[in-house]
Amino acid sequence: MNAAELPEREGMDYDVVVVGAGPAGLATAIRLKQQAAERGAEISVVVVEKGSEVGAHILSGAVVDPSGLDALLPGWREEEDRPLVTEVVEDHFYLLGPAGGAKLPNFAMPPLMNNHGNFVGSLGNVARYLARKAEELEVEIYPGFAANEVLYDATGAVRGVATGDMGIGKDGEPKAEFTRGMELRGRYTVFAEGARGQLSKQLIAKFGLGDGREPQKFGIGLKELWKVKPEKHKPGLVQHAFGWPLDSKTGGGAFVYHMEDEQVMVGFVVHLNYQNPWLSPFDEFQRFKTHPMFRDTFEGAKRICYGARAITEGGFQSVPKLSFPGGVLVGCAAGFVNVPRIKGSHNAVLSGMLAADHLAEALAAGRSHDELASYEAAWRGSAVGDDLKKVRNVKPLWSKLGTYVGVPLGALDMWTNTFGFSLFGTLKHGKPDCATLKPAAQCKKIAYPKPDGVLTFDKLSSVFISNTNHEEDQPVHLKVKDLGLQKSSELDVFGGPSNRYCPAGVYEWVEEGGEGPRFQINAQNCVHCKTCDIKDPNQNITWTAPEGGGGPNYPNM
């Protein structure tokens, strides 16, 4: 059935439509309602979320800088159901080698790297808390509905989004339970989809929002949640490490965070501008846990959950233009992560609040579907811009000069920025991450040890505990433009890196008789990390939203 034969969508009208129920989107909604109350006005707000519930797709470290929450909901610390309860009490940094490592002195760290005053916790639970607060203010929240189309008016301005149709079979034909998607129309639409959001990516291209900016850069973050023995548990202990198992040319590092209830979060970040196509971020993560300085924490422990997610890393110089006719970008969709701090949730909340303030002014003036230029003009002078500007050179220095030269110079630059100046100005990032791989023949293969099933694991058993599920009889949501190019370049030149950069076993090259290798997509495994959309060397794979409610169901990641 083609689009012309489909029944017409039903629609609902609001003042503001928000796409994504993460910290940025929910903060936008809450602040809009707060502004309405202060003005004695009414602002109707709807939030649409592709996860099966709020928080289902949220994954972050997380050591949370509470400055965003403090600004949005000043009394949150006194509430019984507050989402963050474990304050940081110890904060350590390590440089690792294969057999040992050095603990770096805290006094040498730039002040902004100090984690005291921050909280260890689940960002998914923070989102659930914010959703309760939003609903108390009569924000409508619809989880389980994926926004997969931007709606435009006759002038080309954004006028809302449409959720995806439900009940379409793999053959593209409607099934018996077919339900048409809904149009959610707004005077303004806020895109808070997180890193490499499907619709945000389209808008950045359509309106040229990245013009004059550096390319956005990304990392992949992998994380496990463990229940450890009581004697191994140190609530509030925060550990960061870099160096081994990555080589000096590959950026990234690890974290181990002790939260409440004998739970320990362990994770690993690999910058996606790595060069060796044989590298597997998942297997580097598994190797990290075997390091003698960290493996003891997990002795006798039980792994509870696993997940992965792309992270925006371009920072200050890569933030796209945030406003366009009828809408704005907020949070990680805009790239507001502070890379050396490995933190973005505070900026997500603060950017949502900033956007909401400008939206409320526009609505009060009777405006709609125009460009919110005042928000774009304001962010650099805000707390968000100040936070990102101080660390703007850390990522490019690390990428250009490697771990042992780039990281110390990045730390020096953070120190000088503390006093208001930089020796480097504002450095450029160079190539996008899709253009950094070398041909496989020029790189050394990496032999990863087999998982032991106790401390280290394979991808499929990991995906199982991410609670990932998709309706099997639906079109594959990972779109390959040219299968011939996938064979001639992705496989023949680069050695099939999709099999390794994907943290969920979605992609594999399968040998079939004498017909040669076939590119197989196991879409059921997809944890929605978006790494394929970022790292494929030909930009031949496009991630699109599957049926709403599909994907991982993280309990408290």
Secondary structure, 3 states (H helix, E strand, C coil): CCHHHCCCCEEEEEEEEEECCCHHHHHHHHHHHHHHHHHCCCCCEEEEECCCCCCCCCCCCCEECCHHHHHHCCCHHHCCCCCCCEECCEEEEEEECCCCEEEECHHHCCHHHCCCCCEECCHHHHHHHHHHHHHHCCCEEEECCCEEEEEECCCCCEEEEEECCEEECCCCCEEEEEECCEEEEEEEEEECCCCCCHHHHHHHHHCCCCCCCCCCCEEEEEEEEEECCHHHCCCCEEEEEEECCCCCCCCEEEEEEECCCCEEEEEEEEECCCCCCCCCHHHHHHHHCCCCCCHHHHCCCEEEEEEEEEEECCHHHHCCCCEECCEEECHHHCCCCECCCCECHHHHHHHHHHHHHHHHHHHHCCCCCCCCHHHHHHHHHCHHHHHHHCCCCHHHHHHHHCHHHHHHHHHHHHHHHHCCCCCCCCCCCCCCHHHCCCCHHHCCCCCCCCCCCCCCCCHHHHHHCCCCECCCCCCCCEEECCHHHHHHHHHCCCCCCHHHHCCCCCEEEEECCCCCEEEEECHHHCCCCCHHHHHCCCCCEEECCCCCCCECCCCCC
